[in-house]
């Protein structure tokens, strides 16, 4: 059985999904949908067409799962609900605080349409969430820690770029080594925002811009930087392109807990990701979830699911027998 | 809803299950079953009785899940099949090569009895297996590595104890730091058995035993030590009891894989456990699986399951809403 995938939205994430499909023999790319003029969008896969987003619903018989590759701020809250009427869908909705609300809306739409919708797939939410759940289920008495980085935060980079006098910028989120070491040692520290992460900015100035003023504006920016120790490096545009054009990310989820009649034994469970490409890894999770969505749908399941609700075997191309023999 | 647990077999693992039940408010210990004379077995929980193993089947209406705490060599191959007729069961069967065969036998028995049987729960097989599956599903092109330790291997400790002249012994399995560093760096090394782990033995000699001969016998023992670099320390019985009476263990599962149209991006996924008590952590996984077994059974599911077949949310005491709100 092959799963026919549609990609809706062709930015970094959409391109990542296209690459991931090529790595999975049971997947095939059926079509790409875009808001841009289709003839201006050139994709990597030969023989696959790009269509106007408005025509997507016409493809409902030719696509098993539509992978929605828009953003969480404005695209997905509308698109996932809309396309769950026509397709099994997968999204990477990552506004943690709004997940319950997103779930409710998508669940109703998917049930109405008779489809499976997997939301909030990726690594956080996604693989990190799974590890928080498993570790907490096994060690009910303990404490969770999540560290992000070292990696590029798109939102923080954008915030720096919006400052007057800034031509271009990249922002890295960096875990504080001492905090990480203390957590790994099972010391269960109480950590403030400032104690967990630092922020590092590489900034290209417009000609004649005042570096001291830009640095001050970055470091005092509320929500984004004011609560962190931030380092600002002014570099040339050439250096930015040479050394900071990638989109690496990653991080660590740790649960430190106790067992025993007197809680005398300590355990530390750690899950770590080191990713050269944040969007390609996220896309790879989306494609595994698309496989699961297709299978669940074939079994007659409908409604909204997260990785919490999906038996792990559904994500793998291997059969139950193969999995038990080779990975258990 | 409370889950009434029976414990069958009261050694380190059974006692670990008893401790884990106390940490989970939705679980209660219903009874303990033993091969020994029940009056000689004293348990930690007040008001719970110890019964002869032969009477277990009489308790089928008073126990929701029987957790089987025997060994994989001779107990579980017989017991899990037997008790799946009367109860939902959970076991920690860990003879990797024989899991497919164990699965088949237990599946037939559980279906016949109308019960759910979760086999091979623990950390390897168990949490490590889950992480191999997830990482492989997300990164289909890559390489898996599993390192065990630093931790006590019961089987290797027993093997040393069987040597003439050895009064007592503990064996630690230790990952080779350089091998681990290379894997973590995404270098995908090919590693021999000797390059992955070393073995460290702490040995108490009988009076008058020949240390050189014992050391030679350990280091050349086929299967157990001959393929490894082994260090032997001769210590006093007092030192063994003071410094080596714990049962710590742990290890690391790493998958290193690539994504991108030209496979140009590297990703490293790592899952690490550092456990003060191997049996208590294993027991904690068994109890989370008992919760899942009970829930699946209430939904009408029957047959043999592994962690691969269980949606993660079933393991947690939290509701779907709580999980999405707090952990996703």
Interface residues (C-beta under 8 A of the other chain):
Chain A: X16 X18 X19 X20 X22 X23 X24 X44 X96 X99 X100 X103 X120 X125 X127 X129 X130 X131 X132 X133 X134 X136 X137 X138 X139 X140 X141 X186 X259 X260 X261 X264 X265 X266 X267 X268 X269 X270 X271 X272 X273 X274 X275 X276 X277 X280 X281 X283 X284 X285 X288 X291 X306 X307 X308 X309 X310 X311 X312 X313 X315 X316 X317 X318 X320 X321 X323 X324 X325 X327 X328
Chain B: X16 X18 X19 X20 X22 X23 X24 X44 X96 X99 X100 X103 X120 X125 X127 X129 X130 X131 X132 X133 X134 X136 X137 X138 X139 X140 X141 X186 X259 X260 X261 X264 X265 X266 X267 X268 X269 X270 X271 X272 X273 X274 X275 X276 X277 X280 X281 X283 X284 X285 X288 X291 X306 X307 X308 X309 X310 X311 X312 X313 X315 X316 X317 X318 X320 X321 X323 X324 X325 X327 X328
